[in-house]
Amino acid sequence: MTDPDGDAQPSTIDVDRAVGIRLGWPDGLEIEIDLVSLRLSCPCAECRGLRQRGEDTWPRPGSPIPLSISDASLHGAWGLALTWNDGHSAGIFPFDQLRRRAEEPDTRT
Ligand SMILES: [Zn+2]
């Protein structure tokens, strides 16, 4: 663990639009996160606000079911930007946060 930055970015990123994402890091850690868990932890301001009010971030009234990812792209080197099939695209999931939640599954933001 001499290179903290080297840990931050996964070496493999697989997005299955109907299932979830799988990330692999150079040190061998692999995590899989299903779509609903991802969406429920969307880090954008809108979803954080909903969670603070005790509301679910998904499904919202009128949400297309089942949930799926319509687009995924890298946001710089530090995160994954996801567009959902209901048009929501404000959330960027930082890799270090995804990794931390795999290592400490009880920690919720
Ligand atoms: Zn959101």
Residues whose N, C-alpha, C, O or C-beta is under 5 A from the ligand:
A	BS01	ZN	C42 C44 C47 A90 G91
